[in-house]
Amino acid sequence: MTNGIFIAGTGTDIGKTYVSALLVSSLRAGGVNAGYFKPALSGAERRGDALIPGDAAYVCARAGLPGDPMDYVAYCYEPAVSPHLAALRAGRPIKRAEIDRRFRAVQSRFDFIVAEGCGGIFCPLRTDGETLLLTDVAAMLGFELLLVAPSGLGAINAAVLAASYAARRGLTVRAIALNQFDEHDPMHQDNRRQIERFTGLPTLCIPRDARNMDISFLGCADKPAVLHYI
């Protein structure tokens, strides 16, 4: 087991936070001192003068993480837009050094970190003369990826393209998590088979309202499978 995993998605609102919370809580239940980190969060709720980082708050509550949820987020913005645009509107550009500083502070408290990306795997964090992409942050942290994909119609295209893009960026995908998987749905079952065939990657089936998650994939092989056919 490495000292962390980076949760990326095939798109927005496909369950990265849900899977992150499941993974952190399952690791902690298994005796691992696991923590959470999110480099940038947009769409935060405002309560008076305070911003509430919803994703981090959910993970903290679900996994029993101590402290203020804001401690687990490097940048937090109110507008529900792409982080690069939210940062531009707020006049607070996202900087690599600050992400690294905040990440190291979280990492010092835990033995394993589940780092959750924002948006889909191709998510710009900064475009104002300096370009910073989500994949740059994943590479900076040095973690392999768990790629979260939908289970239903469109899953094959989304998962294969996202895995291919990650590979082109020099990132290693450890596994693909199919969210809201229904084992009784023939399409979900076939999507799983085809994704494994065309990527060569193991798939994790995450049902709706899961209470825990199999964590064996984190140490299941010396080297993850390589992409096939694409």
C-alpha positions as CSV (number, residue, x, y, z in Angstrom):
1,M,0.0,0.0,0.0
2,T,1.3,3.4,-0.9
3,N,0.7,6.4,1.4
4,G,-2.2,7.8,-0.6
5,I,-4.6,7.6,-3.5
6,F,-6.0,10.4,-5.7
7,I,-9.7,10.2,-6.5
8,A,-10.4,11.5,-10.0
9,G,-13.6,11.4,-11.9
10,T,-14.9,11.0,-15.5
11,G,-17.0,14.1,-14.9
12,T,-18.7,16.4,-12.4
13,D,-21.2,15.0,-9.8
14,I,-20.5,11.4,-10.4
15,G,-19.7,10.5,-6.8
16,K,-16.1,11.3,-6.0
17,T,-16.9,12.6,-2.6
18,Y,-19.1,9.6,-1.8
19,V,-16.3,7.2,-2.8
20,S,-13.8,9.3,-0.9
21,A,-15.8,9.1,2.3
22,L,-16.4,5.4,1.8
23,L,-12.7,4.8,1.3
24,V,-11.5,7.0,4.3
25,S,-14.1,5.4,6.6
26,S,-13.2,1.9,5.5
27,L,-9.5,2.5,5.9
28,R,-10.0,3.9,9.4
29,A,-12.3,1.0,10.3
30,G,-9.5,-1.3,9.2
31,G,-7.0,0.3,11.5
32,V,-5.4,2.7,9.1
33,N,-4.8,6.3,10.2
34,A,-6.3,7.7,7.0
35,G,-7.0,11.3,6.3
36,Y,-8.5,13.4,3.5
37,F,-7.3,16.3,1.3
38,K,-9.0,18.4,-1.4
39,P,-6.8,20.9,-3.4
40,A,-9.7,23.1,-4.5
41,L,-13.4,23.3,-3.8
42,S,-16.0,25.5,-5.5
43,G,-19.7,25.7,-4.8
44,A,-19.2,26.1,-1.0
45,E,-22.2,27.1,1.1
46,R,-22.1,30.5,2.8
47,R,-23.4,30.7,6.4
48,G,-23.0,34.2,7.6
49,D,-19.4,35.2,7.1
50,A,-18.2,31.6,6.8
51,L,-17.9,29.3,3.8
52,I,-18.7,25.6,4.4
53,P,-16.7,23.2,2.3
54,G,-19.5,20.7,1.7
55,D,-17.4,17.9,0.2
56,A,-14.9,18.0,3.1
57,A,-17.7,18.3,5.7
58,Y,-19.4,15.2,4.3
59,V,-16.2,13.2,4.4
60,C,-15.3,14.4,7.9
61,A,-18.7,13.5,9.2
62,R,-18.9,10.1,7.4
63,A,-15.3,9.0,8.3
64,G,-15.1,10.6,11.8
65,L,-12.2,12.9,10.9
66,P,-11.2,15.4,13.6
67,G,-11.1,19.2,13.4
68,D,-12.6,21.8,11.1
69,P,-13.4,20.5,7.5
70,M,-11.8,23.6,6.1
71,D,-8.5,22.3,7.4
72,Y,-8.6,19.6,4.7
73,V,-9.1,22.0,1.8
74,A,-6.4,24.2,0.3
75,Y,-8.7,26.6,-1.6
76,C,-12.4,27.1,-1.1
77,Y,-14.7,29.3,-3.3
78,E,-18.4,30.1,-3.2
79,P,-19.4,30.2,-6.9
80,A,-20.4,26.8,-8.2
81,V,-18.2,27.0,-11.3
82,S,-14.9,25.5,-12.4
83,P,-12.2,26.2,-9.9
84,H,-10.2,28.3,-12.3
85,L,-13.2,30.6,-12.9
86,A,-14.1,30.7,-9.2
87,A,-10.6,31.7,-8.3
88,L,-10.6,34.4,-11.0
89,R,-13.8,35.9,-9.6
90,A,-12.5,35.8,-6.1
91,G,-9.1,37.3,-7.0
92,R,-7.4,34.4,-5.3
93,P,-5.5,32.4,-7.9
94,I,-4.7,28.8,-7.1
95,K,-0.9,28.3,-6.5
96,R,1.0,25.1,-6.5
97,A,3.1,26.1,-3.5
98,E,0.0,26.7,-1.4
99,I,-1.5,23.4,-2.3
100,D,1.7,21.7,-1.4
101,R,2.0,23.5,1.9
102,R,-1.6,22.7,2.9
103,F,-1.2,19.1,1.7
104,R,2.0,18.6,3.8
105,A,0.2,19.9,6.9
106,V,-2.6,17.3,6.4
107,Q,-0.2,14.6,5.5
108,S,1.8,15.1,8.7
109,R,-1.2,14.0,10.7
110,F,-2.0,10.8,8.9
111,D,-0.4,7.6,7.6
112,F,-2.5,7.5,4.4
113,I,-4.3,10.3,2.5
114,V,-7.3,10.1,0.2
115,A,-7.0,13.2,-2.0
116,E,-10.1,14.1,-3.9
117,G,-10.0,16.0,-7.2
118,C,-12.5,18.5,-8.4
119,G,-14.7,18.2,-11.4
120,G,-13.7,15.7,-14.0
121,I,-10.1,14.5,-14.6
122,F,-9.6,17.4,-17.1
123,C,-10.2,20.3,-14.7
124,P,-8.3,23.6,-15.0
125,L,-7.3,25.1,-11.8
126,R,-5.6,28.1,-13.3
127,T,-5.4,29.6,-16.8
128,D,-4.4,33.2,-16.2
129,G,-1.0,33.1,-17.9
130,E,0.0,30.2,-15.8
131,T,-1.6,26.9,-16.5
132,L,-2.4,24.5,-13.7
133,L,-4.5,21.4,-14.3
134,L,-5.9,18.8,-11.9
135,T,-3.6,16.2,-13.3
136,D,-0.6,18.5,-12.5
137,V,-1.7,18.4,-8.9
138,A,-2.1,14.6,-8.9
139,A,1.4,14.3,-10.3
140,M,2.7,16.7,-7.7
141,L,1.2,14.6,-4.9
142,G,2.7,11.5,-6.4
143,F,-0.3,9.2,-5.9
144,E,-1.9,6.7,-8.2
145,L,-5.5,7.3,-9.3
146,L,-8.7,5.7,-8.4
147,L,-11.0,6.8,-11.3
148,V,-14.7,7.1,-10.4
149,A,-17.1,6.5,-13.3
150,P,-20.9,6.1,-13.6
151,S,-22.2,2.5,-14.0
152,G,-25.0,3.2,-16.5
153,L,-25.3,4.3,-20.1
154,G,-22.2,6.1,-21.3
155,A,-19.9,4.5,-18.7
156,I,-17.7,2.7,-21.2
157,N,-16.9,5.8,-23.2
158,A,-16.4,7.9,-20.1
159,A,-14.1,5.4,-18.3
160,V,-12.0,4.5,-21.3
161,L,-11.4,8.1,-22.4
162,A,-10.6,9.2,-18.9
163,A,-8.2,6.3,-18.3
164,S,-6.5,7.0,-21.6
165,Y,-6.1,10.7,-20.8
166,A,-4.6,9.9,-17.4
167,A,-2.1,7.5,-19.1
168,R,-1.1,10.2,-21.6
169,R,-0.4,12.6,-18.7
170,G,1.9,10.0,-17.2
171,L,-0.4,9.1,-14.3
172,T,-1.1,5.5,-13.1
173,V,-4.6,4.4,-12.6
174,R,-4.8,1.8,-9.9
175,A,-8.5,0.9,-10.5
176,I,-11.8,2.2,-11.7
177,A,-14.8,2.5,-9.3
178,L,-18.2,2.1,-10.9
179,N,-20.5,4.2,-8.7
180,Q,-24.1,3.3,-8.0
181,F,-23.6,-0.1,-9.4
182,D,-26.6,-2.5,-9.6
183,E,-25.5,-6.1,-9.8
184,H,-28.9,-7.0,-11.1
185,D,-28.7,-4.6,-14.1
186,P,-27.4,-6.4,-17.2
187,M,-26.1,-3.1,-18.7
188,H,-24.1,-2.4,-15.6
189,Q,-22.6,-5.9,-15.7
190,D,-21.7,-5.5,-19.3
191,N,-20.3,-2.1,-18.8
192,R,-18.0,-3.5,-16.2
193,R,-16.8,-6.3,-18.5
194,Q,-16.1,-3.9,-21.4
195,I,-14.3,-1.3,-19.2
196,E,-12.0,-4.1,-17.9
197,R,-11.5,-5.4,-21.4
198,F,-10.6,-2.1,-23.0
199,T,-8.5,-0.6,-20.1
200,G,-7.0,-3.7,-18.5
201,L,-7.8,-2.2,-15.2
202,P,-9.7,-3.8,-12.3
203,T,-13.1,-2.4,-11.5
204,L,-14.7,-1.8,-8.1
205,C,-18.4,-1.9,-7.9
206,I,-19.8,0.6,-5.5
207,P,-23.6,0.1,-4.9
208,R,-26.0,2.9,-3.9
209,D,-26.0,3.5,-0.1
210,A,-22.9,1.4,0.5
211,R,-21.6,1.4,4.1
212,N,-18.1,0.2,3.4
213,M,-15.6,-0.5,0.6
214,D,-13.2,-3.2,-0.3
215,I,-9.7,-1.7,0.2
216,S,-7.7,-4.6,-1.0
217,F,-7.1,-3.0,-4.4
218,L,-4.7,-0.6,-2.7
219,G,-2.2,-3.4,-2.3
220,C,-3.4,-5.9,-4.8
221,A,-0.5,-5.9,-7.2
222,D,3.1,-4.7,-7.5
223,K,2.1,-2.9,-10.7
224,P,-1.3,-2.0,-11.9
225,A,-2.5,-3.3,-15.3
226,V,-1.6,-1.2,-18.3
227,L,-4.1,0.2,-20.8
228,H,-5.1,-2.1,-23.6
229,Y,-6.4,-1.3,-27.1
230,I,-6.4,2.5,-26.8
